[in-house]
Amino acid sequence: MITRKKAKYITQVELADKDINAKLAIKCSAKMRKKLNLKQYNCSVTFIISENIISDVNKLLKSDNVKYQIDYTIEGIFLFHDIDKYYVVLDKNSLSHNTIAHELYHACVRITEDREITDEESQAWLIGHLASNMYKFLDSKKIKIKYE
C-alpha cells in the first residue's frame, strides 16, 4: 500500500521547498494538454505542449507564490506536486525526440522512486508506456517532431 505523502516541489533544478497546489495544470496558458491516468501506479501524468514554455512555467510557479522564476532557455521541464500528480511540459517550438526521452525519463524515475520500485523491468515498461502515450498525443495534435 502506498502511503499518501506530500513530496517536495522539484523540477530539473531544485526550485523551492514549497508545495505547489492542484491549480498547477489549470493556471498554465498552454492549450495542448493530455492527462494520462496510471491506475497501476495510482497517479497521473499530464503532458503539456507549450507555445511559450518560460512564460507558462513561470505562471505555474507564480500562481503558487514560488519566488524562483525561470529566466533561461529550456526545451522541457518535469514538475510534480505530490506522489499522485506529475507534469511533463515541453516547448512546442523546440520539440525533439531527445527532449521527450529526457523528460519522460525524469517522470519514470520519480514515479517509481516515489513508490519504492527499483525493478528495471517495471521502469522499462513505464517509460515505454509514457512514450507511447506521448507520441499518440502528439500525433492527435498533428505535431511534427524535428530530428536532431
C-alpha positions as CSV (number, residue, x, y, z in Angstrom):
1,M,0.0,0.0,0.0
2,I,1.3,3.4,-0.9
3,T,1.4,6.0,1.8
4,R,0.0,9.3,0.6
5,K,2.6,11.9,1.4
6,K,3.5,15.3,0.1
7,A,6.6,15.4,-1.9
8,K,8.8,18.4,-2.4
9,Y,8.1,20.5,-5.5
10,I,11.0,19.8,-7.8
11,T,11.9,20.3,-11.4
12,Q,15.1,19.6,-13.3
13,V,16.7,22.0,-10.9
14,E,15.8,22.4,-7.2
15,L,13.3,25.3,-7.4
16,A,11.8,25.7,-4.0
17,D,10.9,23.9,-0.8
18,K,7.3,25.0,-1.3
19,D,4.5,22.6,-2.2
20,I,2.6,23.6,-5.3
21,N,-1.2,23.2,-5.2
22,A,-3.6,21.4,-7.5
23,K,-4.1,24.6,-9.6
24,L,-0.8,23.7,-11.4
25,A,-2.3,22.4,-14.7
26,I,-5.2,25.0,-14.7
27,K,-3.0,28.1,-14.5
28,C,-0.9,27.2,-17.5
29,S,-1.9,29.0,-20.6
30,A,-0.9,26.1,-22.8
31,K,-3.9,24.8,-24.7
32,M,-2.4,21.4,-25.6
33,R,-2.5,19.0,-22.7
34,K,-3.4,15.4,-22.0
35,K,-3.8,13.8,-18.7
36,L,-2.7,10.2,-18.5
37,N,-4.0,8.2,-15.6
38,L,-1.7,5.4,-14.4
39,K,-4.0,3.3,-12.4
40,Q,-1.3,0.7,-11.6
41,Y,0.8,3.4,-10.0
42,N,-2.1,5.3,-8.5
43,C,-1.2,8.6,-10.2
44,S,-1.5,10.7,-13.3
45,V,0.9,12.4,-15.6
46,T,-0.2,15.5,-17.6
47,F,1.6,16.2,-20.8
48,I,1.6,19.9,-21.7
49,I,2.9,21.3,-25.0
50,S,3.6,25.0,-24.7
51,E,3.9,27.7,-27.2
52,N,5.9,29.8,-24.7
53,I,7.3,27.4,-22.1
54,I,9.2,30.0,-20.0
55,S,6.1,32.1,-19.6
56,D,3.9,29.1,-18.9
57,V,6.2,27.6,-16.3
58,N,6.7,30.9,-14.6
59,K,2.9,31.4,-14.4
60,L,2.7,28.0,-12.7
61,L,5.4,29.0,-10.2
62,K,3.9,32.4,-9.6
63,S,0.4,31.1,-9.1
64,D,1.7,29.2,-6.1
65,N,3.9,32.0,-4.7
66,V,7.2,30.3,-5.6
67,K,9.8,33.0,-5.7
68,Y,12.0,31.3,-8.1
69,Q,11.4,32.1,-11.8
70,I,13.0,30.6,-14.9
71,D,14.9,33.2,-16.8
72,Y,16.9,30.9,-19.1
73,T,16.0,28.8,-22.2
74,I,14.5,25.4,-21.6
75,E,13.1,22.9,-24.1
76,G,11.2,20.9,-21.5
77,I,10.7,20.5,-17.8
78,F,9.3,17.9,-15.4
79,L,7.3,19.1,-12.4
80,F,5.5,17.3,-9.6
81,H,3.4,18.3,-6.6
82,D,3.0,15.1,-4.7
83,I,3.1,11.4,-5.4
84,D,-0.1,11.3,-7.5
85,K,0.2,14.3,-9.9
86,Y,3.1,14.7,-12.3
87,Y,3.6,17.1,-15.2
88,V,5.8,17.0,-18.3
89,V,5.9,20.4,-20.0
90,L,7.5,20.6,-23.5
91,D,8.3,23.6,-25.7
92,K,6.4,23.1,-29.0
93,N,9.0,25.3,-30.8
94,S,11.9,23.1,-29.9
95,L,10.3,19.7,-29.6
96,S,12.7,16.8,-30.2
97,H,12.9,13.1,-29.5
98,N,15.8,13.8,-27.2
99,T,13.8,16.3,-25.1
100,I,10.8,13.9,-25.0
101,A,13.0,11.0,-23.8
102,H,14.8,13.2,-21.3
103,E,11.7,14.5,-19.6
104,L,9.9,11.1,-19.7
105,Y,13.0,9.6,-18.0
106,H,12.6,12.1,-15.2
107,A,8.9,11.2,-14.9
108,C,9.6,7.5,-14.9
109,V,12.3,7.7,-12.2
110,R,10.3,10.0,-9.9
111,I,7.1,7.8,-10.2
112,T,8.9,4.6,-9.5
113,E,11.1,6.1,-6.7
114,D,8.0,7.6,-5.0
115,R,6.7,4.0,-4.9
116,E,10.0,2.4,-3.9
117,I,10.1,0.4,-7.2
118,T,13.6,-0.5,-8.2
119,D,12.8,-3.3,-10.7
120,E,14.3,-2.3,-14.1
121,E,11.6,-4.2,-15.9
122,S,8.8,-2.1,-14.3
123,Q,10.7,1.0,-15.1
124,A,11.3,0.0,-18.7
125,W,7.6,-0.8,-19.1
126,L,6.6,2.6,-17.6
127,I,8.9,4.6,-19.8
128,G,7.6,2.7,-22.8
129,H,4.0,3.4,-21.8
130,L,4.7,7.1,-21.2
131,A,6.5,7.4,-24.6
132,S,3.7,5.6,-26.4
133,N,1.0,7.8,-25.0
134,M,3.1,11.0,-25.5
135,Y,3.6,10.2,-29.2
136,K,-0.1,9.3,-29.6
137,F,-1.0,12.7,-28.0
138,L,1.4,14.5,-30.4
139,D,0.0,12.6,-33.4
140,S,-3.5,13.6,-32.4
141,K,-2.5,17.2,-32.3
142,K,-0.6,16.8,-35.7
143,I,2.6,17.9,-34.1
144,K,5.7,17.0,-36.0
145,I,9.0,16.2,-34.3
146,K,12.2,17.5,-35.8
147,Y,15.2,15.2,-36.0
148,E,18.5,16.4,-34.5
